[in-house]
């Protein structure tokens, strides 16, 4: 009795300790392998996100200055004209610009008050003169006007309208950049620290730091640096490991005490039941357990008695279950055979239209969903919209036909995925479907025009009413979403995605007159290389 109890305690305790140390080791190694890299990955994502925010902020400023430069070149503005428009931009974006000045070919910088000064010796002016870049960003300068820290965006005006309007110099405060960066260090293109919200660490402390870096797009050479103590990356892991060890130790001690206390009350009735089982093994089916306990051991004895009573019934049930399992295995084979028969019947009736529409539907979903990329080739986008048109032609066979054309050299051109189907859907439901007494045509054509990719979607269905057309054009032109206008929202979504990807110079134009409704998309050649993130 005591020997069995000691063995139970010994084996149970040994098994528990082995399991405990095995699990502890596995948890320790897994946390070492995953927690620190995960923390590093999350920290890098934060730095990347801050970099993207600063990049977007800079891109907004350079985009606004670029627009001023293009307007000045296109309209041959004088210096006074450009100063007036610059002043308007300053007033609209008073928090983003300290001043916007006009620089002539002699390097003199002019303001609206008529005062000027020379920037010939400024580093950023020399850098732009010696390069072919459209603009440069200076290092940090302390403004003479209000002692604020600024950077200067110096932008070319090309083609040159006159000698008085050669460059636009926009002084941009870096307060917004500091707000975005927070505790992250920002370095300019020369490696100088320009945003630092904490005191730099000593050389010795930096050796125990992990550094995370991200470049700032649109401002060459600028980068973010974020330093985190290496111990901090694993601090939470160490606490978790220590807590797990303490909890496991307490549970282990409690488990060993419990095993020892329960061993004496469990071992004896189990031994008696074991003796009865050995009698049954020898062929004596008349034995019964007389244990009257009301716990699990007593329930085990009563179950043993019931087992003996129902032994033959259990054998019979086992046979019936085996037969049922065989029967259940027959059902899938019957289903497979039935599906084969259906397939054979469809083939024998030559139901090719069913095959075609299923194939088109499969192509539509395969190309539409893609691999998670936001971009597809022009060839893939045309295949996708063609599968959609094939499905619609089955439904509107009497009123719909289509034509697809594009230059072969453009088939690998990268464009935004899923931008043609909404246009075609609008053409069908609002242009062609109302004409039930005639067949109408949708024509899709893609071609190259200068440095742009042009895609037109035309239909000869019902014209869009003038008032309705004006509302839709306003929606796609100003980027105001028409949620209460079904057709307006579909077109708005396409135009909005193009603008997000490539800028406000690109998007969607719509015309409808003399029985032809035309939707024209313009995008830059180069596709994914030319776009931002959206």
N, C-alpha and C positions, 0 to 999 in steps of 0.2 A: 504493500500500500504506500508506505513512505517512499520506497524506491521509485515507484511509478510517478508519484507526485513530484519528486525531485527531478525526474527525467522530463516531465511535462514542463516544469518551471525552467529547467535548463534549456531545453530545445526551443520553447516559446521565446525565452529571453534572447537566446542566441540568434534565432531567426529575426526577431525584431531588431536587434542591434545590427545585424548584417544588412537588413533592408534599410534601416535608418542611415547607416553610413554610406550605403550605395546611393540612396536617393540624395543625401546631402552632397556627396561628391558630384553626382550628375547635375544637380541644381547649381552648385558652385561653378562647375566648368561651363555650363550653358550660359549662366549669367556673365561670366568672364568673356565668353565668345560673342554674346549678343548685346548686352546692355551698353557697354562703352561705345561700340560701333553705332548702336542706335542713337545714343546721345550725341555722338559726333555728327551723324547724318541729320538729326533734327536741328542741331545748332547751325550746320552749314545751310540748311534750308531757310533758316531765319535770316542769315546773312545774305543769301541769294535773293530772298524776298525784299529785303531792304535795298539791295542793289537795283532790283527791278523797279522799285518805287522811285529811287533817285533818278534812274535812267529815264523813266517815263516823265518825271518832272522836267528833266533837261530837254527831252524830246518835245514836250509841249512848248517850251520857250524857243527852241531852235525852229520849230515848225511855224510859230507865230512870226519870228523874224524872217524866215524864208518866204512866207507869204507877202510880207512887206516888200522884200527885195524883188520878188517876181512882179508884183503890181507896179513897182517903180520902174522896172525895166520895160514891162509891156506897155505902160501908158506914158513913158518918157517924162516922168515927174521931175519937176525942179526940186531943189533942196527945200524950198519953203513948202511945196506940196507934201513932200515926204515927212517933213517935220510936223506938219499938221496931223497926218495919219498916225505918226509915231506917238504924238501927244495923246491921241484918242486911245491908243493901245495902253499907254501908261496909266490913263485914268481908269480904264476897264480892269487892268491888272495891277492896281497900285501896290499890292502886297508882293508881287512877283518882280517888279522892275523898280529900280531906284531912278534910272534915267535911260533914255534912248537918244543917241546922238548920231549925226550924219558926218561921215568922214569923206573928204575929197581926195583927188589923186595926189595932192601935195602932202597928205598926211595930217591935215588940219581937221580937228573934231569940232563940229558946230552944234549948238543947242538952239532952241526956239527963241531965246532972248538975244540972239545975235553974237554971243560971246563964243570965242573959240580958243583952242590950245592945240599944240602939235603933239602927235603920238608917234612921231618918226622913230624915237628911241625906245619906245615901249617894246618889250620882248614879244608880246603877242602880235603886234603889228609886223615885226620882222619875220616872225614865224609864218604868218599868212602870206606875206610877199614872197617868201622863198619856197612856198609849197603850192600845190595845185588844189588843195582842199577847199571846199566851199566856205568853211568857217573854222575858226579856232576858238578855244576857251582858255582864258588867261589863268595864271595862278591867282591865289587870293590877294586882293588889294584892299587897303584901308581907304574908304571913301573920304575925300576932302570935305564933302558936304556935311556928313553927319557922323563921321568916324566909324561907320558900319563896315563890316567885312563884306566884300563883294567879289564876284568874278565877272569878267567882261567877255561877252560873246561877240566876236567881230565877224561879220558875214559879208561876203562879196555880193555886189549887185551886178549880175550878168544876164544878158549882155549889157555893157556899159551904156547908160542913157546919155549922160553928160559928165564932164570932169568934176562937177560939184557933188555928184552922187555916185561915189565909188564903193563905199562900204557903209554898213550899219553897225554901230557899236552899242550894244545893250548891256547896261550895268545891272547885274542880277544879285540881290542879297542872298547870302548862303544860309540865312536863318532857317528857311524851310528844309534845306538839306540837313542841317543840324538836328532839327526836329525829327526828321525821318530816321537819321542815323542813330540817335540816342547814345548808347554806350559803345557804339562801333566807331572805330577810327577810320577817317577818310583821307586818302593820300591823293595828291594831284599827279599830273603826268611827269613831274620832275622828282617824285618821291617825297615831296614835302608834306608834312602833316597839316591838314587844313581844317579838320573837324575833330576835336578831342574833348570829350566831356569828362575825362578823368585824368589823373596824373600818371604819366608813363611809368611803367614798372622799371625797377633796376635791372641791370644785366643779369645778375644771379637769379632773380625771380623769374625772368623771362625764359630761362632754361627749363623751368618746371611748368611752362604754360603750353597749351595747345592753341595754335593759330589757325583761324579760318579766314579765307580770302575769297573775294568775288570782285570781278572787274565791273566797271560801270559802262554799259554800252552807250555809244554816242559821244563819249568824252574820252578819247584815246589816252591810255596811260593811267587814268584814274582808277582807284580800287578801294575796296573796303577791307579792313583788317579787324578781326575780333579775337581777343585773347581770353582764354578760359583756363583756370588752373586745372592741371590734369587730375588732381585729386578730386576736384569737384565733379568731374564726369563720372567717377566711380563711387562717389560718396553715398548715393542712395543705394547702390548695389551692396556696399559693405554693411550698411544698416540692415538691409533685408536679409543678407546672409547670417548676420549675427542674431537677428530676431528668429529666423528659422531654426538656427542651432539651439537657441534657448527653449523655444517651444517644443522642439523635438526631444530635448533632454527631459523636460518636465513630463511630457507624455510617456516617454520610455520608462521613467521611474514609476509613474502611476501604473503603467501596464504591468510591470514586473510584480508590484505589490498585489495587484488585482489577480494575476495568475496564481500567485501563491495562496491567496485566500480562497479562491474558488476551486483550486485543485482538489482539496479534500472532499468537497461536496459533490464533485463531478465524477471523480475517478471511481469511487466504490459502485454506484449504480451502473456505470458503464461496464465495469468488470462483470457484474452480475448479468447484464444484458448480453455481454460477449459470451458468457458461458451458455446461455440459452441458444444463441446463434450456432455455437458449435454443436449443440444437441440436434438442432434442425439440420445442420450439415450432415450429421450422422444418420439422418432419416427419421428422427422422432418428431412428427408433426403435431403431437398432442401437447407439447410444453406451452406454457403461457407465462407472461410476466405478471407478477402480483404487486408491482410497484404502484402505490397509491398517491405518489407525489403529484402536486398540481402545477409543477413548473415544466420546463422544456424536457427534463429527463423523464418525468412521468408521461408527458405527451409522447415521447419517443417510445416508451414501453407499450402504451396503448396502440400506437401506430404499428408496432411490431406484432402485437396480437391481431390487429385487423389485417395486417399483411398476410399472416398465416391463413386467416379465414378466407381471404379473397385471392389466395394464390392462384388457384385455377382460373378464376374469373379474369385475373390480370393477364394470365397467359393468353386467354382468348381475346382479350382486348388488344393485346400486342399484335396478334395475328391480323385482327381486323384493321389496326392502324397501318400495318405493312401493306395490306391490300388497298387501303385508301391512298397511301403514298404512291403506289403504282398507278392508281387511277388518276391522281392529280398530275403525274408525269405525262399521261397520255393527252391531256387537254392542250398544252402548248403545241404539241405536234399536230393536233387537229387544227389549231389556229393557223400554224404555218402553212399547212396544206391548203386551207381555205384561201389564204392570201395568195398563194401561188396560183390557185384556180382563177381568182379574180384577175390577176395579172395576165394569165393566159387568155382569158375571155376578152380583156381590153385589147390585147395584141391581135386576137383573131378578128375583132371588129374594126381594126385599123383606126382606133380613136386617137389619131395624131394631134387633133386640136387640143385634147386634154394633155397630152405630153408636152405640147408647145407652151401652153399657158403655165403649167407647173414649172417648166424650165425657165420661162421668163420671170416668174415669181421668185424662183431660187436665185437667179442672177440679180434681181432687184435688191433682195435682202443682202446677198453676199457683198455686192458693191456698195450698197447704201450704208451698211453697218461698218464695213471695212475692218481694219485692224486697230482701230482706235486713233488713227492719224487724222488730223484736221485737214489734210490735203490729199489730193488724188491727181493722177495724170488727166490730161484733157481726154485721152482715149477712154479711160475708165469712166469719166463723168458722162461721156456720150453713150457708152454701153449701158450705164445705169439708167439714163433717161430714155434710151431706146427700149429697155425692158419694161419701163413704166408705160410707154406708148403702146407697146405690143399688148399689154393687159387691157388698156383703155380701148384699143381698137376692137377687142372682142366684144366689149360692151356697146361701143358706139360705131359699129362696123359701117352703118349706112351713112354716117355724117362726118367721119373723121379719117383723114389720111395725113401722112407726115413725110418730111424730107430732112435728112441730116447731112451736113457737109462741113469739112474742116481740112485745112492744109496739112499734108502728111508730116511736114517737118515740125508741126506743133503738137503731135500726138503725145509726146513725153513732157510737154509743158505742165508744170505744177500749178494747180488752181485749188481754190477752196472746195472741199467736198460738199455735195448736195446743194448746189445753188441753181441748177437748171430745172429740177423737178417742180419746185414751187411755182416757177414761171409758167411751165407747161400746164400745171394743174389749173392755174388761174385762166390761162388761155382756153382750156377745154370747158370749164364750168361757167365762165362769164362771157366768152366770145363765141364758142362753137355750139355748146349744148342748147342755147335758146333757138338756134336755127335747125329745126327738126325736119325741114323740107328740102334741104340741100346738103351736099357734102362740102366740108371746109377743110383747109389744109394748114398744118403747122410746119413752119420751116425754121430750122436751127442752123446757123452758119457761124463758124469761128475762123478768124483770119488775123493776120498781123498788120498793124498800122503804126509805122514808126517804131517807137519803143514800147508800144502797148499791145495787149491782146484784146481783141474785140469779139464779143459773142452777141449775136442778135437772135431773138426769138420772135417770129412773126406769125400772125394768123389773119385770115381773111374772113373772120366771123363778124359779130356785131361790134360796131364802134363803141368806145367808152363815151358816155355823155360828157359834154364839155365841163359841166359843173363837177361831175364825178372825177374827170381826168385832172382838173385843177387841184382837187383835194388830194388825190393820190400823188401827184407831182410834188405838192407841198410836203407831204409825208416823207417821201424818199429824199427830197432835197434838203430839208431842214433837220431830218433825223427825229421828227416827232412821231412817236408810235401811234398809229390809228387803231386802237384796240376795238373800237366799235365798228370798224369797217373790215369785213372779212378779207376782201381783196387787198385793201391797203396794208394790213398786217403782214400778209405773206410776202408782198413786195418789199415792205419795210425791213423785214428780217434779212432778206438777201442783201439789200443795199447796206444795211447796218454792219453785217459781217464783213463785207468788202472794205468798208471804211475803217473798221477796227483793224483789219489785217494790213491794209496798204496806205491808209491816210485819206483825208477828205478830198483829194484830187480825183479819186476813183469812186466808182459806185454804179448806180443804175439810172438810166434815162428812159422815159416812156413817151410815146406819141401814138395818136389814134385819129386817123382821118382817111376819108375816101375808101372806106372798106378795109383798111390795113391797120392793124394794131401792132406796133413794134416796141419791143423791150430790148434795150442795148446795155450790155455790161462792158465796162472797160477796166482792165487790170494791167499792172506793169508786167512786162516780160521778165522772166527770171523767177516768177512764182514765189516759192517758199523762201528763197534767198532774200527777197525784197520786202518781206512782211515782218511786222512785229508780232508780239504774242497777244492772243485774244482768247 
